[in-house]
Amino acid sequence: MREALAEAAKATALGDIPIGAIAVLDGNIIGRGYNRREADQDPTAHAEILALREAAHVLGMWRLPGVILYCTLEPCAMCAGAMVQARLPRLVWATDDPKAGAGGSIMDVLHHPRLNHQVEVIRGVLADEATAQIRAFFVELRGRGEK
């Protein structure tokens, strides 16, 4: 999770919400991502999507057997859907997202009984650090008069 937090810091440097993700297989990082929506002007440039894409490229396949994704924030519906599509076996996230979380906070795409795959979830790993990183970003943003 510390690696995911380091990825999140890269997003802050670009003026984006500090969310980071890493994909791990057999103890090796095979995918990294941090929010790049503002930098790329791309609504799909979420940390999780970028890490999943890189992992798929490394493995040479769209299914990600054995991969664990570590994220600093509970995924949104788009990212959770991509995890189900990738047949991701396990997701570990730091802090819940009560406004857009699709891992149980407002909906649960990861465990929907009608989908063909469910993702095992471990939540709350380094939650205080991730929450502090996100809060600091928004305090700074508001200090500049932005929303």
C-alpha positions as a Markdown table, in Angstrom:
| # | Residue | x | y | z |
|---|---|---|---|---|
| 1 | Met | 0.0 | 0.0 | 0.0 |
| 2 | Arg | 2.9 | 2.3 | 0.6 |
| 3 | Glu | 3.8 | 2.0 | -3.1 |
| 4 | Ala | 0.2 | 3.0 | -4.0 |
| 5 | Leu | 0.4 | 6.0 | -1.7 |
| 6 | Ala | 3.6 | 7.0 | -3.5 |
| 7 | Glu | 1.8 | 6.8 | -6.8 |
| 8 | Ala | -1.0 | 8.9 | -5.4 |
| 9 | Ala | 1.5 | 11.7 | -4.6 |
| 10 | Lys | 2.4 | 11.8 | -8.3 |
| 11 | Ala | -1.3 | 12.8 | -9.0 |
| 12 | Thr | -1.1 | 15.6 | -6.5 |
| 13 | Ala | 1.9 | 17.0 | -8.4 |
| 14 | Leu | -0.2 | 17.1 | -11.6 |
| 15 | Gly | -3.1 | 18.8 | -9.8 |
| 16 | Asp | -5.3 | 15.7 | -9.6 |
| 17 | Ile | -6.9 | 14.0 | -6.7 |
| 18 | Pro | -4.2 | 11.8 | -5.0 |
| 19 | Ile | -5.3 | 8.3 | -5.7 |
| 20 | Gly | -2.8 | 5.6 | -6.5 |
| 21 | Ala | -2.8 | 1.9 | -7.4 |
| 22 | Ile | -0.4 | -0.9 | -7.9 |
| 23 | Ala | -1.0 | -4.4 | -9.4 |
| 24 | Val | 1.1 | -7.1 | -7.8 |
| 25 | Leu | 1.7 | -10.7 | -9.0 |
| 26 | Asp | 3.8 | -13.1 | -6.9 |
| 27 | Gly | 5.2 | -10.2 | -4.9 |
| 28 | Asn | 6.3 | -8.2 | -8.0 |
| 29 | Ile | 4.7 | -4.9 | -9.1 |
| 30 | Ile | 3.5 | -5.4 | -12.7 |
| 31 | Gly | 1.3 | -2.3 | -12.9 |
| 32 | Arg | 1.2 | 1.2 | -11.5 |
| 33 | Gly | -1.2 | 4.0 | -11.9 |
| 34 | Tyr | -2.2 | 7.4 | -10.4 |
| 35 | Asn | -5.1 | 9.7 | -11.3 |
| 36 | Arg | -4.4 | 11.5 | -14.5 |
| 37 | Arg | -7.8 | 12.8 | -15.4 |
| 38 | Glu | -6.8 | 16.4 | -15.3 |
| 39 | Ala | -3.4 | 15.9 | -17.0 |
| 40 | Asp | -4.8 | 13.7 | -19.8 |
| 41 | Gln | -8.3 | 15.3 | -19.9 |
| 42 | Asp | -9.6 | 11.7 | -19.9 |
| 43 | Pro | -12.5 | 10.6 | -17.7 |
| 44 | Thr | -11.2 | 7.1 | -17.7 |
| 45 | Ala | -7.7 | 7.9 | -16.5 |
| 46 | His | -8.2 | 6.6 | -13.0 |
| 47 | Ala | -5.3 | 5.1 | -11.0 |
| 48 | Glu | -7.0 | 1.6 | -11.0 |
| 49 | Ile | -7.7 | 1.6 | -14.7 |
| 50 | Leu | -4.1 | 2.6 | -15.5 |
| 51 | Ala | -2.6 | -0.1 | -13.2 |
| 52 | Leu | -4.9 | -2.8 | -14.6 |
| 53 | Arg | -4.0 | -1.8 | -18.2 |
| 54 | Glu | -0.3 | -2.0 | -17.4 |
| 55 | Ala | -0.7 | -5.4 | -15.7 |
| 56 | Ala | -2.6 | -6.7 | -18.6 |
| 57 | His | 0.1 | -5.5 | -21.0 |
| 58 | Val | 2.8 | -7.2 | -18.9 |
| 59 | Leu | 0.9 | -10.5 | -18.7 |
| 60 | Gly | -0.2 | -10.3 | -22.4 |
| 61 | Met | -3.8 | -11.0 | -21.5 |
| 62 | Trp | -6.9 | -9.3 | -20.2 |
| 63 | Arg | -7.6 | -11.7 | -17.5 |
| 64 | Leu | -5.5 | -11.1 | -14.4 |
| 65 | Pro | -5.3 | -14.4 | -12.5 |
| 66 | Gly | -3.3 | -14.2 | -9.3 |
| 67 | Val | -3.0 | -10.4 | -9.4 |
| 68 | Ile | -3.7 | -8.3 | -6.3 |
| 69 | Leu | -4.6 | -4.7 | -6.8 |
| 70 | Tyr | -3.8 | -2.2 | -4.0 |
| 71 | Cys | -5.6 | 1.1 | -4.2 |
| 72 | Thr | -5.6 | 4.1 | -1.9 |
| 73 | Leu | -9.4 | 4.6 | -2.3 |
| 74 | Glu | -12.4 | 2.4 | -2.7 |
| 75 | Pro | -13.1 | 2.1 | -6.4 |
| 76 | Cys | -15.8 | 3.9 | -8.3 |
| 77 | Ala | -18.4 | 1.9 | -10.4 |
| 78 | Met | -16.2 | 2.2 | -13.6 |
| 79 | Cys | -13.1 | 0.8 | -11.9 |
| 80 | Ala | -15.0 | -1.8 | -10.0 |
| 81 | Gly | -16.6 | -3.0 | -13.2 |
| 82 | Ala | -13.1 | -3.2 | -14.9 |
| 83 | Met | -11.9 | -5.3 | -11.9 |
| 84 | Val | -14.8 | -7.7 | -12.4 |
| 85 | Gln | -14.2 | -7.8 | -16.2 |
| 86 | Ala | -10.5 | -8.6 | -15.5 |
| 87 | Arg | -11.4 | -11.4 | -13.2 |
| 88 | Leu | -9.2 | -9.8 | -10.5 |
| 89 | Pro | -9.1 | -12.2 | -7.6 |
| 90 | Arg | -8.3 | -9.7 | -4.8 |
| 91 | Leu | -8.5 | -6.0 | -4.2 |
| 92 | Val | -7.0 | -4.2 | -1.2 |
| 93 | Trp | -7.9 | -0.6 | -0.5 |
| 94 | Ala | -7.0 | 2.0 | 2.1 |
| 95 | Thr | -10.0 | 4.2 | 2.7 |
| 96 | Asp | -13.7 | 4.0 | 1.8 |
| 97 | Asp | -15.3 | 6.4 | -0.6 |
| 98 | Pro | -18.7 | 7.4 | 0.9 |
| 99 | Lys | -19.6 | 9.5 | -2.2 |
| 100 | Ala | -18.7 | 7.2 | -5.1 |
| 101 | Gly | -17.6 | 3.8 | -3.6 |
| 102 | Ala | -18.7 | 0.8 | -5.6 |
| 103 | Gly | -17.2 | -1.8 | -3.2 |
| 104 | Gly | -20.0 | -1.5 | -0.7 |
| 105 | Ser | -20.2 | 2.2 | 0.4 |
| 106 | Ile | -23.0 | 3.3 | -2.0 |
| 107 | Met | -23.2 | 0.1 | -4.2 |
| 108 | Asp | -21.4 | -3.1 | -4.4 |
| 109 | Val | -20.3 | -4.0 | -8.0 |
| 110 | Leu | -17.5 | -6.2 | -6.7 |
| 111 | His | -19.9 | -8.7 | -5.1 |
| 112 | His | -23.0 | -8.4 | -7.2 |
| 113 | Pro | -24.6 | -11.8 | -7.3 |
| 114 | Arg | -25.7 | -11.6 | -10.9 |
| 115 | Leu | -22.2 | -10.8 | -12.3 |
| 116 | Asn | -20.0 | -13.7 | -13.4 |
| 117 | His | -17.1 | -12.9 | -11.0 |
| 118 | Gln | -16.8 | -11.5 | -7.5 |
| 119 | Val | -13.6 | -9.8 | -6.1 |
| 120 | Glu | -12.3 | -10.6 | -2.7 |
| 121 | Val | -11.8 | -7.3 | -0.8 |
| 122 | Ile | -9.6 | -6.3 | 2.1 |
| 123 | Arg | -10.2 | -2.8 | 3.2 |
| 124 | Gly | -8.7 | -0.3 | 5.6 |
| 125 | Val | -5.0 | -0.9 | 5.0 |
| 126 | Leu | -3.2 | 2.4 | 5.8 |
| 127 | Ala | -6.5 | 4.2 | 5.8 |
| 128 | Asp | -5.3 | 7.0 | 8.0 |
| 129 | Glu | -2.4 | 7.8 | 5.6 |
| 130 | Ala | -4.6 | 7.7 | 2.5 |
| 131 | Thr | -7.3 | 9.8 | 4.1 |
| 132 | Ala | -4.8 | 12.4 | 5.2 |
| 133 | Gln | -3.3 | 12.6 | 1.7 |
| 134 | Ile | -6.7 | 13.2 | 0.1 |
| 135 | Arg | -7.8 | 15.7 | 2.8 |
| 136 | Ala | -4.6 | 17.7 | 2.4 |
| 137 | Phe | -5.2 | 17.9 | -1.4 |
| 138 | Phe | -8.7 | 19.3 | -0.9 |
| 139 | Val | -7.6 | 21.7 | 1.8 |
| 140 | Glu | -4.9 | 23.1 | -0.6 |
| 141 | Leu | -7.4 | 23.3 | -3.4 |
| 142 | Arg | -9.9 | 25.2 | -1.3 |
| 143 | Gly | -7.1 | 27.5 | -0.1 |
| 144 | Arg | -6.6 | 28.5 | -3.8 |
| 145 | Gly | -10.3 | 29.1 | -4.1 |
| 146 | Glu | -11.0 | 26.1 | -6.3 |
| 147 | Lys | -13.6 | 23.3 | -5.6 |
